[in-house]
Amino acid sequence: MQAFVLEGDTIARLEGVKEIHEAHELGKRLWLDLDERTAASDELLLETFKIHPLVCEDIWLDRSVPKIDRFDDYLYIIVHGVR
């Protein structure tokens, strides 16, 4: 698990739940890169980012259909790149 955060005009790499949580609490813009499902990654999604539990499950599924789900504080969007 790692995240990339915009620090001024540079991008910093963060590793670990604590660093990612702190950056999120400070309102920094993050790109979260999750390699595999772990208890720590689920905790980060559920507790830090307040992701709905069903979305947390959905994140780890292989899905072929694009979709958009609207929640109070965020949109969950699945898109596919053009080849």
Backbone as JSON, one array per atom type, in Angstrom:
{
  "sequence": "MQAFVLEGDTIARLEGVKEIHEAHELGKRLWLDLDERTAASDELLLETFKIHPLVCEDIWLDRSVPKIDRFDDYLYIIVHGVR",
  "N": [[0.85, -1.16, 0.0], [0.55, 2.17, -0.83], [0.71, 5.73, -1.14], [0.41, 8.72, -3.03], [1.12, 12.08, -2.67], [0.34, 15.46, -3.26], [2.62, 17.94, -2.82], [3.01, 21.09, -2.73], [4.6, 21.88, -5.64], [5.55, 19.38, -6.12], [5.55, 15.77, -5.99], [5.06, 13.6, -3.37], [5.88, 10.45, -1.95], [4.05, 8.27, 0.09], [4.05, 5.77, 2.59], [2.37, 3.3, 4.35], [-0.25, 3.08, 6.78], [-0.53, 5.02, 8.82], [0.88, 7.36, 7.91], [-0.59, 7.93, 5.58], [-3.15, 8.31, 6.62], [-2.69, 10.6, 8.22], [-2.01, 12.52, 6.25], [-4.41, 12.63, 4.84], [-6.11, 13.59, 6.86], [-5.1, 16.15, 7.08], [-6.09, 17.25, 4.82], [-4.83, 16.93, 2.39], [-4.24, 16.34, -1.11], [-4.59, 13.16, -2.43], [-3.37, 10.22, -4.09], [-4.25, 7.02, -3.95], [-2.77, 3.87, -3.86], [-3.5, 0.65, -3.95], [-2.28, -2.51, -3.61], [-3.02, -5.12, -2.84], [-5.66, -6.82, -1.13], [-5.89, -6.32, 2.27], [-6.17, -6.49, 5.86], [-5.33, -4.04, 6.84], [-5.61, -2.37, 4.58], [-8.38, -2.46, 4.18], [-9.2, -1.31, 6.62], [-8.13, 1.26, 6.32], [-9.63, 2.23, 4.12], [-12.27, 2.07, 5.15], [-12.22, 3.39, 7.71], [-10.52, 5.72, 7.59], [-11.05, 6.96, 5.07], [-13.76, 6.73, 5.02], [-15.29, 5.07, 3.36], [-18.08, 3.41, 2.04], [-19.07, 0.22, 3.27], [-20.0, -1.67, 1.32], [-18.96, -0.63, -1.03], [-16.29, -0.87, -0.45], [-16.04, -3.66, -0.56], [-16.68, -3.98, -3.25], [-14.57, -2.72, -4.57], [-12.53, -4.58, -4.74], [-13.37, -6.49, -6.52], [-13.29, -8.07, -9.75], [-14.5, -6.34, -12.38], [-16.49, -5.8, -15.21], [-18.26, -3.93, -16.09], [-18.82, -0.55, -16.5], [-19.68, 1.94, -14.01], [-21.49, 4.28, -11.92], [-21.82, 5.27, -8.63], [-23.58, 7.18, -6.33], [-22.85, 8.79, -3.33], [-23.24, 10.42, -0.12], [-20.9, 11.96, 0.41], [-19.13, 11.45, -1.67], [-18.41, 10.24, -5.02], [-18.52, 7.05, -6.45], [-16.8, 5.67, -8.98], [-16.48, 3.6, -11.75], [-14.46, 3.18, -14.45], [-13.25, 2.48, -17.76], [-10.27, 2.35, -19.63], [-9.52, 3.58, -22.93], [-8.62, 1.62, -25.67]],
  "CA": [[0.0, 0.0, 0.0], [1.25, 3.43, -0.89], [-0.07, 6.87, -1.62], [1.18, 9.84, -3.55], [0.49, 13.31, -2.21], [0.84, 16.68, -3.89], [3.26, 18.84, -1.85], [3.43, 22.24, -3.54], [4.68, 21.47, -7.04], [6.19, 18.07, -6.18], [4.75, 14.64, -5.54], [5.75, 12.81, -2.36], [5.37, 9.08, -1.78], [3.77, 7.89, 1.47], [3.82, 4.35, 2.79], [1.84, 2.98, 5.67], [-1.57, 3.6, 7.12], [-0.42, 6.22, 9.64], [1.23, 8.51, 7.06], [-1.7, 8.2, 4.67], [-4.22, 8.86, 7.45], [-2.32, 11.97, 8.6], [-2.12, 13.37, 5.07], [-5.84, 12.8, 4.57], [-6.65, 14.46, 7.91], [-4.65, 17.51, 6.77], [-6.78, 17.7, 3.61], [-3.95, 16.89, 1.21], [-4.74, 15.56, -2.25], [-3.91, 11.86, -2.43], [-3.65, 9.12, -5.0], [-4.04, 5.82, -3.15], [-2.45, 2.71, -4.68], [-3.64, -0.56, -3.15], [-1.85, -3.68, -4.38], [-3.77, -6.3, -2.47], [-6.58, -6.61, -0.01], [-5.41, -6.71, 3.58], [-6.94, -5.88, 6.94], [-4.91, -2.63, 6.91], [-6.19, -1.61, 3.47], [-9.81, -2.32, 4.48], [-9.33, -0.34, 7.7], [-7.87, 2.58, 5.75], [-10.79, 2.62, 3.32], [-13.47, 2.21, 5.98], [-12.08, 4.32, 8.83], [-9.92, 7.0, 7.21], [-11.75, 7.57, 3.93], [-15.21, 6.59, 5.24], [-15.87, 4.4, 2.21], [-19.18, 2.51, 2.39], [-18.6, -1.18, 3.28], [-20.29, -2.35, 0.05], [-17.99, -0.13, -2.0], [-15.02, -1.5, -0.07], [-16.09, -5.0, -1.15], [-16.73, -3.83, -4.71], [-13.25, -2.29, -5.05], [-11.65, -5.74, -4.95], [-13.94, -7.4, -7.52], [-13.05, -7.83, -11.17], [-15.78, -5.89, -12.92], [-16.39, -5.41, -16.6], [-19.29, -2.95, -16.42], [-18.64, 0.77, -15.87], [-20.83, 2.39, -13.23], [-21.34, 5.41, -11.01], [-22.68, 5.24, -7.44], [-23.53, 8.46, -5.61], [-22.97, 8.76, -1.88], [-23.34, 11.78, 0.41], [-19.64, 12.7, 0.38], [-18.25, 11.08, -2.78], [-18.9, 9.42, -6.12], [-17.72, 5.86, -6.74], [-16.87, 5.58, -10.43], [-15.66, 2.58, -12.43], [-14.3, 3.51, -15.86], [-12.27, 1.69, -18.46], [-9.5, 3.12, -20.59], [-9.72, 3.31, -24.36], [-7.45, 0.94, -26.26]],
  "C": [[0.9, 1.23, 0.0], [0.32, 4.51, -1.38], [0.9, 7.91, -2.13], [0.41, 11.11, -3.21], [1.15, 14.5, -2.89], [1.32, 17.62, -2.79], [3.81, 20.03, -2.63], [3.42, 21.84, -5.01], [5.43, 20.15, -7.21], [5.23, 17.0, -5.66], [5.6, 13.82, -4.57], [5.08, 11.45, -2.24], [5.21, 8.79, -0.29], [3.56, 6.39, 1.53], [3.31, 4.14, 4.2], [0.57, 3.73, 6.0], [-1.46, 4.92, 7.88], [-0.11, 7.46, 8.81], [0.08, 8.92, 6.15], [-2.86, 8.84, 5.44], [-3.92, 10.32, 7.82], [-2.45, 12.94, 7.43], [-3.58, 13.65, 4.73], [-6.47, 13.75, 5.59], [-6.26, 15.92, 7.68], [-5.28, 18.06, 5.49], [-5.92, 17.71, 2.37], [-4.58, 16.02, 0.13], [-3.9, 14.31, -2.4], [-4.31, 11.0, -3.62], [-3.28, 7.87, -4.22], [-3.85, 4.63, -4.07], [-2.47, 1.47, -3.78], [-3.31, -1.77, -4.01], [-2.69, -4.92, -4.12], [-4.66, -6.0, -1.28], [-5.97, -7.17, 1.27], [-6.33, -6.07, 4.62], [-6.61, -4.39, 7.04], [-5.54, -1.81, 5.78], [-7.69, -1.42, 3.68], [-10.03, -1.28, 5.58], [-9.12, 1.08, 7.19], [-9.08, 3.08, 4.96], [-12.01, 2.92, 4.18], [-13.34, 3.32, 7.02], [-11.56, 5.69, 8.41], [-10.74, 7.69, 6.13], [-13.26, 7.46, 4.02], [-15.93, 6.02, 4.03], [-16.95, 3.44, 2.7], [-18.68, 1.06, 2.33], [-18.88, -1.95, 1.98], [-19.35, -1.9, -1.06], [-16.63, -0.75, -1.72], [-14.96, -2.93, -0.64], [-15.97, -4.92, -2.67], [-15.37, -3.47, -5.3], [-12.39, -3.48, -5.46], [-12.19, -6.72, -5.98], [-13.44, -7.05, -8.91], [-14.39, -7.51, -11.78], [-15.57, -5.44, -14.36], [-17.37, -4.3, -16.99], [-18.99, -1.62, -15.72], [-19.88, 1.16, -15.09], [-20.46, 3.61, -12.41], [-22.33, 5.22, -9.86], [-22.49, 6.54, -6.7], [-23.75, 8.23, -4.13], [-22.99, 10.21, -1.4], [-22.07, 12.59, 0.2], [-18.74, 12.39, -0.81], [-19.04, 10.35, -3.86], [-17.96, 8.22, -6.26], [-17.89, 5.59, -8.23], [-15.94, 4.48, -10.92], [-15.65, 2.97, -13.9], [-13.24, 2.58, -16.45], [-11.56, 2.58, -19.46], [-9.8, 2.7, -22.02], [-8.45, 2.67, -24.89], [-7.26, 1.37, -27.69]]
}
